[in-house]
Amino acid sequence: MNLRKTIRVFVLPALAAIGALSAAAQNPSASGSLSVQLQNGSGLQMVLYSDPSGVTLGNSGTASASLAFGNVSAYGALSTNVTRTNGTGSFTVSTPFDINVQVSGLGSPSYTLSGELSTALPTGVTLEVDSVTLSNTVSTPIQKAEPYGSNVSHTLSAVISTSASGSGGPPTGSTITTTINFVATAN
């Protein structure tokens, strides 16, 4: 019986060692390395947001949003959060929207916001941001010392002539579309 106990004592540890070697052979490993290089750059990021008291922007929270005034006229109902002011020879529809500019790697305390239209508007229509008239020929400064890192409210206004089409007024019944290209420049 001592011989059987001795064999069992030696056989069980030997089988355990073989099992461990077998498991290691079934799970081979490899190694590698990755050399990483980067250069910390500086930059600005602009994001457009719906203002709580303005028209809901399409794609709000991105750098490429859209704003639809809907059907507008000097009289009658307007879309929610669009206001109208009637003047002599024209009316103005307005709504607020927000711009948030983030900064990284710059010592700049503020930025200048400029805007330019992508296309010319028809006769009798002008677009303004914060009462600054925009054109499609030059980028126009809108605000000169805007703070970074917070939603800043701006007002988009369309000033529309009440003159008849062909007499200084825009065509009626047609959709007017353009894009405002905003640029934030570090001060």
Sequence and secondary structure as in RCSB ss.txt:
>XXXX:A:sequence
MNLRKTIRVFVLPALAAIGALSAAAQNPSASGSLSVQLQNGSGLQMVLYSDPSGVTLGNSGTASASLAFGNVSAY
GALSTNVTRTNGTGSFTVSTPFDINVQVSGLGSPSYTLSGELSTALPTGVTLEVDSVTLSNTVSTPIQKAEPYGS
NVSHTLSAVISTSASGSGGPPTGSTITTTINFVATAN
>XXXX:A:secstr
 HHHHHHHHHHHHHHHHHHHHHHHHHS               EEEEEEEE TTS   BTTTBSS B    S  SS
S   TT EEEE SSEEEEEEEEEEEEEEES   S EEEEEEESS   TTEEEEETTEE  SSS EEEEEEE SSS
 EEEEEEEEEE S BTTTB  TT      EEEEEEE 
